[in-house]
């Protein structure tokens, strides 16, 4: 039975490509921190062709969310709730069916592409293997498809890249190769997990421009995971703010960045000079920071998990946990939102 669609609070038409409902993930280890939920009651949709930014600090649950969608969580992990892709429940599929979807319909661009590539195989062969795993094309057609996607991601000297080994390419070139691997089968959804994190500012701008170009050309939905809000401005349609495995705010990027409602969102935006709030901050002797850190005890205490670090907290925040509620053009989980 199809899941009920959450009524969009931003202009969207048709049915969502991906729907998550009450998603919970818990890593099974002996430590108390890991026994806490890495994701807690995550609900959100991604529409065809949409760019959704997932924003949060390290440890917020961003990569866990990506792994859950890709069906790549460790076997010992407990995952509950629903992840529905093109009206198919991914949680009910065995690994053989997951492999047919992974790479062909849902693909990933990772942080460190060099670590995922075989050092003794040429780049062209490695991309061709992705095509071979998901199509019946003969070897000649596969190789031509590889050359075509290398051109699409901006390589002018395709033969040099095609015949190169990973160690012969620069960091920026390897990121383009990773994009080629992700896009070669024309997936419906691409998850870019911090794809610019290891690059300098110039290379970051090149990769973002290429993502814009390929997204426009292929119409692929994109989930862009990052800790830097400046990368989402003018690029993503919508942003999901994660804190300690919970969605604390969600809405159109322009509105959220112009007037953030959750104190955590405000803090993140003030940290980065390229973001809407960060660009307007007054120059100070000390860099801005969100006070405190997330601790193991925070996962098990009553009340709002962000309360110990929040400048807008009141008595209710210490005893009760807020839930996501619709506020005009977005959703926010905070008793004192906008203050």
N, C-alpha and C positions, 0 to 999 in steps of 0.2 A: 504494500500500500504506500503511495507517495506520501512524503512528509508534508505537513502543512507549511506553506511558504510564509515566512515572516513578511508582513507588509512593509515594503521599502519606504524609508523616510527620505529618500533622494530619488530623482527621476530614473526609473528603470522599467523596461518593458520585457514581456515574455517570462519564461521560467528560468530560475537560476541554474547555472551549470553545475555548481557545487553547493551542497547544503550540509551544514554541521549543526547537530542538535544535542545539547546536554553532554558534550564531549568531555570525558574525564580520562586522564592518563596518570598512572602511578607506576614508578619504577620500583621493581622488586629487589631491594638490597637491604642490608642489615642496618643502615644508618637511619637515624630519626628524620633527617632532612629529606632523604630520598623517599621515605615512606609517606611524606606529604604529597598531595596531588601536584603533579607538574603542570597539568591543565585542569581547570575546575569549571564545569558547566559552560563551556564555550559554545555559543550559538552565533553563526553568521553565514551569509550566503555570498557567492561570487557569481556574477552574471557573465554570459558570453561576451568576450571582447573587453571586459572591464579590467582596469589596473587597480589593485588593492594593495596599499602599503600596510605592513604589519610592523609596528614600531614599539620598541621597548629596550630597557637595559639588558645587559648580559644576565642570563638566568631568568628572564621573564617568561620563557616558554616558547619563544619564537621557533627555534629549531625543532623542538618537540612537536609543535603544530605541523611543521613541514613533514617531519617523519611520519606522523600519523596519516596525513593525506596521501603520502607516497606508499603507505603500508610497509614501512621500513623500521618500525619500532622493534627493539629486541624481543625475543620470544618470551622472556620472563616478565615483560611489561604487562600490566593490566590496563586495558583500554575499553571503556564503556561509552555508551551513547551511540550516535549515528553519524556516519560520514557517507553522504549520498552523492554520487557523481553520475551525471546524465541519467538520473532516475535509477541507478543501480547502487545497492547497498554494499560498500566496499568492505565493511566489517564481516560480511558473510562469505567472502571469497577465499578460496584456498590460494596457496602461493603460486601455483601454475597460472591461475587466472590473473593474479596480481601482476605477474611478469608480462602478460599480454597487454595490460593497461599501462604499466610503468614504462616510460620511454616512448610509447606510441601515442597515448592519449594524455597522459600526465608526465611531464618531464621536469628535470631539475637542473639549475645552474648553481654550482657550489662555490664556496669561498676559495678553495685552493685546488684549481683544476689539475695542477701538475701531480698532485698526490693520487688522483683518480685515474691517471693515464698509465698505460703500459710503457715503460721506458725503452723497450726493445722492439716496439711496433711503430711503423710510420703512421703519421697523423691520418692520412687518407684511409688506411686499413682500419683504424680504430673507429672512424666515423662510419665506414661501410659496414662494420659489424653491427652497429645499431640498426641500420636499414635491413640487414640480413635477418636479424632477430624478429622483425615485425612485418616483413613483406615476402612475396614470392618472386621478387625481381631477380633476374640473372646478374652475374657478376659485372658485366659491362654496364648495365643500367644502374646498378648500385654505385659504381664508381662515378658515373656521370651525375648522379644525384648528389654525391659528395662534393664534386667540383662546383655544382650549382649553388649549394648551400654555403660553400666557402666564399663564393662571389657575393652572395646575399649578405654575409656578415662583414663585408668590407675589405676582403683581401684582393689586391690587384694582381699579385704574383701567385696565382692559385697553385701552379705546379710546384713552386718552392715549398709552400706550406704543406701541400698534399704529400710530398716525398720526405718531409723533415721528420726527425725524431723529436720528442718533447723537449729534450735538453737543448735543442738548437733554436728554440723560440724564446722570445722575451715574455715577461709576465703579461703584458697587454695582449700579445698574440695568443698566448695560452687561454686567456679569458675569452677571446673571440672564438677559438676552437671549441671551448666548452659550450658557448652559445650555439655553435654549429651543430654539435652533438645533440643538444636539447631540441633544436628546431628542425632537424633533418627529416623527421617523420610527420611534421606539421601537427603537433599535439594541440588539443583544445585548451589545455591549461599548462602554463609553465610556472614553476616556483623558483624564484631567484633568491637564494639564501646568502645574504651579505655579499653579492657578487663583486663589489668594488672595494671591499674592506682592505685588501692587501696592496691596493694601487695608490699611486700618487694622485694629486688633484687633477692633473691634466689627463691621466689615463682614466680616472673616474668619469670625467666629463665625456670622454670618447665613448666609454661603455654605455653611459646613460643615453647619449645621443643615438647609439646603435640600437639600444633596446626600444627607444621611441620609434625608430625607423622600421625595425622588424615587427614590432607590435602593430604598427599602422599597415604594413604590407600583408601580414599573415592573419590579422584579426584574432590573435591568440589572447585568451585571458591570462593575466599575469598577477601573481602574488609576489610582491617585492618586500623581502624581509630586511630590515635595517635597524640600527640604533641611532641613525642620523636623520632627523626630520628634514634637514636641508635638501636631501636627495629626493624627497617626495614632492616638494613644492613645484608646481607646474608640470608634474609628471603623473602622479597617481590621481585617480578619480576619487578614491575614498581611502580613509585611514582607520585602522583598528589599533588601539593602544592597549598593549598587554602589560600587566604588572603581576608578578608572582602567579602566573598561570591563569589570570582572570582578565576578561575584557573590562576595562574601566571607562573607556570612551570610544565611540565609533561614529563616523559621519563623513561628509564630503571634506576633502583636504582643505579647500579654501576657507570654509567656515570654521573648521576646527582650529586651523593655524591662526586665523584672524582673531577668534575669540574662544580660546580653550575654556572648557567648563570644569574639568577635573584638575585638582591641584597637581597631580602627578604629570599630566599633560603640560601644564604651565611650566613646571620645573624642567621638563625635557626640552621644551622649545627655547627656554632662556639659556640653555647650555651651548647652543650652536649658533654662531653669528650669522650663518646663512639662512636661518629660519625666520619666520615672520616676526616673532617676538624677540629673538636673539639679535636681529639686525637693528632693532630700535633701543636696545638696552644702553643705559648710561655707562660710560667707561669708568671702571673702578680699579682700585689697586689689586683686589683679589678677584679671581675668577668665580663666577656663580657656581653653586653646587646644590643638589638636593640633599638636605641634611640627613645624617644617619645612614644605615645600611639595612638591608633585609636580613633578618636572622632566622635561625631554625625555630626559635620560640614564637615568632610572628605567625607561623603557619598554624599553630595550635591554640593561640589565644583567642578569646571572644572578640567580637567587634570587627571593625574594618581593618584589613591587613596593612593598609597604608597609614593608619592612624599614628603610629610612633614617629613617622617622618613628615607628617602633614602640618602645614602652617594654618590650615583652616579648620582643624578638628574642634569638635565640641563634645559634651558629655556622652551623647548618643553614639558617637563613633567608637567609643571605648567598649560598649556593651552589645551593639547590634551591627550586623553586616549588611551593607546596602546591596540592592539588586539593580540591574540595568533597567532604566526607564526612559521612555521617549521624551525628549525635550526639544520641541520645535524641529530642527533639521538634523537631529542626531540622537544617539543613545548615550547615557552617562550613568555611572554607578557611584553616586556620592550624595550624602545627606546635605552637604553644603556647597553644591556645585555652583560655579560662577562667582564665588566669593574670594 
